[in-house]
Amino acid sequence: MPTQDDVLGYFDTLSNWGRWGDDDELGTLNHITDDVRLAAARAVRHG
């Protein structure tokens, strides 16, 4: 089990804050690329 200090440390070590530069407004949404959208659309079977 992680300690409380371990869990609180996750906020720093797992953060994407600033990963894409100071002017970025999308944050983690930068992972949703055109290729990801296309793969998701191809996975749709109904609806």
Short mmCIF file of the C-alpha atoms (twelve columns), coordinates in Angstrom:
data_MODEL
# 
_entry.id   MODEL 
# 
loop_
_atom_site.group_PDB 
_atom_site.id 
_atom_site.type_symbol 
_atom_site.label_atom_id 
_atom_site.label_alt_id 
_atom_site.label_comp_id 
_atom_site.label_asym_id 
_atom_site.label_seq_id 
_atom_site.Cartn_x 
_atom_site.Cartn_y 
_atom_site.Cartn_z 
_atom_site.pdbx_PDB_model_num 
ATOM 1  C CA . MET A 1  0.000   0.000  0.000   1 
ATOM 2  C CA . PRO A 2  1.302   3.446  -0.839  1 
ATOM 3  C CA . THR A 3  1.793   5.827  2.037   1 
ATOM 4  C CA . GLN A 4  0.047   9.174  2.265   1 
ATOM 5  C CA . ASP A 5  3.294   10.853 1.201   1 
ATOM 6  C CA . ASP A 6  3.491   8.536  -1.821  1 
ATOM 7  C CA . VAL A 7  -0.035  9.434  -2.895  1 
ATOM 8  C CA . LEU A 8  0.553   13.155 -2.433  1 
ATOM 9  C CA . GLY A 9  3.750   12.817 -4.472  1 
ATOM 10 C CA . TYR A 10 1.706   11.415 -7.370  1 
ATOM 11 C CA . PHE A 11 0.254   14.888 -7.918  1 
ATOM 12 C CA . ASP A 12 3.713   16.068 -8.970  1 
ATOM 13 C CA . THR A 13 5.149   12.978 -10.656 1 
ATOM 14 C CA . LEU A 14 2.032   12.123 -12.685 1 
ATOM 15 C CA . SER A 15 1.002   15.651 -13.629 1 
ATOM 16 C CA . ASN A 16 0.860   16.755 -17.261 1 
ATOM 17 C CA . TRP A 17 0.908   20.401 -16.220 1 
ATOM 18 C CA . GLY A 18 3.248   22.309 -18.539 1 
ATOM 19 C CA . ARG A 19 4.037   19.225 -20.596 1 
ATOM 20 C CA . TRP A 20 3.014   20.901 -23.859 1 
ATOM 21 C CA . GLY A 21 4.342   24.370 -23.083 1 
ATOM 22 C CA . ASP A 22 3.213   27.472 -21.278 1 
ATOM 23 C CA . ASP A 23 0.594   28.473 -23.862 1 
ATOM 24 C CA . ASP A 24 -1.134  25.090 -24.049 1 
ATOM 25 C CA . GLU A 25 -4.847  25.106 -23.263 1 
ATOM 26 C CA . LEU A 26 -5.725  21.497 -24.082 1 
ATOM 27 C CA . GLY A 27 -3.544  19.651 -21.605 1 
ATOM 28 C CA . THR A 28 -4.134  15.899 -21.678 1 
ATOM 29 C CA . LEU A 29 -6.557  16.346 -24.570 1 
ATOM 30 C CA . ASN A 30 -3.420  16.679 -26.720 1 
ATOM 31 C CA . HIS A 31 -3.340  12.864 -26.623 1 
ATOM 32 C CA . ILE A 32 -6.534  12.772 -28.717 1 
ATOM 33 C CA . THR A 33 -4.984  13.011 -32.159 1 
ATOM 34 C CA . ASP A 34 -6.614  12.563 -35.566 1 
ATOM 35 C CA . ASP A 35 -5.374  8.945  -35.565 1 
ATOM 36 C CA . VAL A 36 -7.037  8.313  -32.197 1 
ATOM 37 C CA . ARG A 37 -10.310 9.827  -33.455 1 
ATOM 38 C CA . LEU A 38 -10.164 7.677  -36.582 1 
ATOM 39 C CA . ALA A 39 -9.545  4.504  -34.562 1 
ATOM 40 C CA . ALA A 40 -12.495 5.373  -32.311 1 
ATOM 41 C CA . ALA A 41 -14.773 5.966  -35.294 1 
ATOM 42 C CA . ARG A 42 -13.740 2.638  -36.799 1 
ATOM 43 C CA . ALA A 43 -14.600 0.874  -33.542 1 
ATOM 44 C CA . VAL A 44 -18.251 1.961  -33.723 1 
ATOM 45 C CA . ARG A 45 -20.520 -0.898 -34.712 1 
ATOM 46 C CA . HIS A 46 -24.005 0.547  -34.041 1 
ATOM 47 C CA . GLY A 47 -25.482 3.970  -33.498 1 
# 
